[in-house]
């Protein structure tokens, strides 16, 4: 088990609030090349500022988006516009099945 944890830790490129993080399979990333956290990392994601959240979703790189999605799930973010923006971005990234699953799970 320790070996599996160590291997995952070596692939971790972005920590998330749930401790799982975002990994880059088969890639070891040094501290200098890690993507930036989203602005609300380890803070409450502000549901009242939907436009700011949508702007982040539209402009972040893939790893940042994945970390943001994971933290949204941990915090039970359920704003329709935010979830729709995430789904749209997933589609743009070539991940339509993930967008469809998220939309289905969030009933949008």
Sine and cosine of phi, psi and omega as CSV:
sin_phi,cos_phi,sin_psi,cos_psi,sin_omega,cos_omega
0.00,0.00,-0.67,0.74,0.02,-1.00
-0.87,0.49,-0.61,0.79,0.00,-1.00
-0.91,0.42,-0.63,0.77,0.03,-1.00
-0.91,0.41,-0.70,0.71,0.04,-1.00
-0.88,0.48,-0.67,0.74,0.00,-1.00
-0.90,0.43,-0.68,0.74,0.02,-1.00
-0.89,0.46,-0.68,0.73,0.03,-1.00
-0.91,0.42,-0.67,0.74,0.00,-1.00
-0.86,0.51,-0.62,0.79,0.02,-1.00
-0.93,0.37,-0.41,0.91,0.02,-1.00
-1.00,-0.06,-0.14,0.99,-0.06,-1.00
-0.93,0.36,0.83,-0.56,0.03,-1.00
-0.94,-0.35,-0.28,0.96,-0.02,-1.00
-0.45,-0.89,0.91,-0.41,0.04,-1.00
-0.94,0.35,0.46,-0.89,0.09,-1.00
-0.80,-0.60,0.23,-0.97,-0.10,-1.00
-0.92,0.40,-0.34,0.94,0.02,-1.00
-1.00,0.05,-0.05,1.00,0.04,-1.00
1.00,0.02,-0.20,0.98,-0.01,-1.00
-0.98,0.20,-0.67,0.75,0.02,-1.00
0.97,0.25,0.04,-1.00,0.05,-1.00
-0.93,-0.36,0.75,-0.66,-0.03,-1.00
-0.93,-0.36,0.32,-0.95,0.15,-0.99
-0.89,-0.46,0.99,-0.12,-0.08,-1.00
-0.80,0.60,0.77,-0.64,0.08,-1.00
0.96,0.27,0.16,0.99,-0.04,-1.00
-0.79,-0.61,0.73,-0.68,0.13,-0.99
-0.98,-0.19,0.81,-0.59,-0.09,-1.00
-0.91,-0.42,0.78,-0.63,0.05,-1.00
-0.99,0.16,0.20,-0.98,-0.07,-1.00
-0.88,0.47,-0.38,0.93,-0.03,-1.00
-0.98,0.20,-0.40,0.92,-0.08,-1.00
-0.96,-0.27,0.23,0.97,-0.01,-1.00
-0.98,0.22,0.63,-0.78,0.05,-1.00
-0.93,0.37,0.35,-0.94,-0.01,-1.00
-0.97,0.25,0.53,-0.85,0.12,-0.99
-0.93,0.37,0.38,-0.93,0.14,-0.99
-0.95,0.32,0.37,-0.93,-0.10,-1.00
-0.86,0.51,-0.30,0.95,-0.06,-1.00
-0.95,-0.31,0.29,0.96,0.00,-1.00
-0.83,0.56,0.80,-0.60,0.00,-1.00
0.91,0.42,0.35,0.94,0.08,-1.00
-0.75,-0.66,0.18,-0.98,0.09,-1.00
-0.95,0.32,0.74,-0.67,0.06,-1.00
-0.98,0.22,0.85,-0.52,-0.15,-0.99
-0.97,0.25,0.95,-0.30,0.02,-1.00
-0.93,0.36,-0.29,0.96,-0.06,-1.00
-0.99,0.11,-0.20,0.98,-0.04,-1.00
-0.90,-0.44,0.91,0.41,-0.09,-1.00
-0.88,0.48,-0.65,0.76,-0.03,-1.00
-0.89,0.45,-0.62,0.78,0.05,-1.00
-0.91,0.41,-0.66,0.75,0.04,-1.00
-0.90,0.44,-0.70,0.71,0.01,-1.00
-0.90,0.44,-0.61,0.79,0.04,-1.00
-0.90,0.44,-0.65,0.76,0.05,-1.00
-0.90,0.44,-0.73,0.68,-0.02,-1.00
-0.84,0.55,-0.67,0.74,-0.05,-1.00
-0.96,0.29,-0.36,0.93,-0.13,-0.99
-0.94,-0.35,-0.19,0.98,-0.10,-0.99
-0.99,0.14,0.36,-0.93,0.09,-1.00
-0.97,0.22,0.16,-0.99,-0.11,-0.99
-0.84,0.55,-0.76,0.65,-0.03,-1.00
-0.88,0.47,-0.64,0.77,0.04,-1.00
-0.89,0.46,-0.65,0.76,0.04,-1.00
-0.90,0.44,-0.69,0.72,-0.01,-1.00
-0.89,0.45,-0.65,0.76,0.06,-1.00
-0.90,0.44,-0.65,0.76,0.03,-1.00
-0.90,0.44,-0.69,0.72,0.02,-1.00
-0.86,0.50,-0.73,0.69,-0.02,-1.00
-0.87,0.49,-0.69,0.72,0.00,-1.00
-0.93,0.37,-0.56,0.83,0.09,-1.00
-0.88,0.48,-0.67,0.75,0.01,-1.00
-0.91,0.42,-0.67,0.75,0.02,-1.00
-0.88,0.47,-0.61,0.79,-0.04,-1.00
-1.00,-0.01,0.06,1.00,0.02,-1.00
0.85,0.53,0.65,0.76,0.09,-1.00
-0.91,0.40,0.81,-0.58,-0.05,-1.00
-0.73,-0.68,0.34,0.94,0.04,-1.00
-0.91,0.42,0.80,-0.60,-0.06,-1.00
-0.82,0.57,-0.74,0.68,-0.07,-1.00
-0.90,0.43,-0.62,0.78,0.01,-1.00
-0.93,0.38,-0.74,0.68,0.00,-1.00
-0.90,0.44,-0.65,0.76,0.04,-1.00
-0.88,0.47,-0.66,0.75,0.02,-1.00
-0.90,0.44,-0.64,0.77,0.05,-1.00
-0.90,0.44,-0.72,0.69,0.00,-1.00
-0.87,0.49,-0.70,0.72,0.02,-1.00
-0.87,0.49,-0.66,0.75,0.00,-1.00
-0.93,0.37,-0.63,0.78,0.06,-1.00
-0.87,0.50,-0.65,0.76,0.04,-1.00
-0.89,0.45,-0.70,0.72,0.03,-1.00
-0.88,0.48,-0.50,0.87,0.01,-1.00
-0.99,0.11,0.05,1.00,0.01,-1.00
0.99,0.13,0.44,0.90,-0.02,-1.00
-0.86,-0.51,0.85,0.52,-0.08,-1.00
-0.91,0.41,-0.53,0.85,0.01,-1.00
-0.92,0.39,-0.63,0.77,0.04,-1.00
-0.91,0.42,-0.63,0.77,0.04,-1.00
-0.90,0.44,-0.68,0.74,0.01,-1.00
-0.90,0.45,-0.68,0.73,0.02,-1.00
-0.89,0.45,-0.69,0.72,0.00,-1.00
-0.90,0.44,-0.71,0.71,0.01,-1.00
-0.87,0.49,-0.67,0.74,0.01,-1.00
-0.90,0.45,-0.74,0.68,-0.03,-1.00
-0.90,0.44,-0.55,0.83,-0.04,-1.00
-1.00,-0.04,0.00,1.00,0.06,-1.00
0.85,0.53,0.74,0.67,0.06,-1.00
-0.90,-0.44,0.00,0.00,0.00,0.00
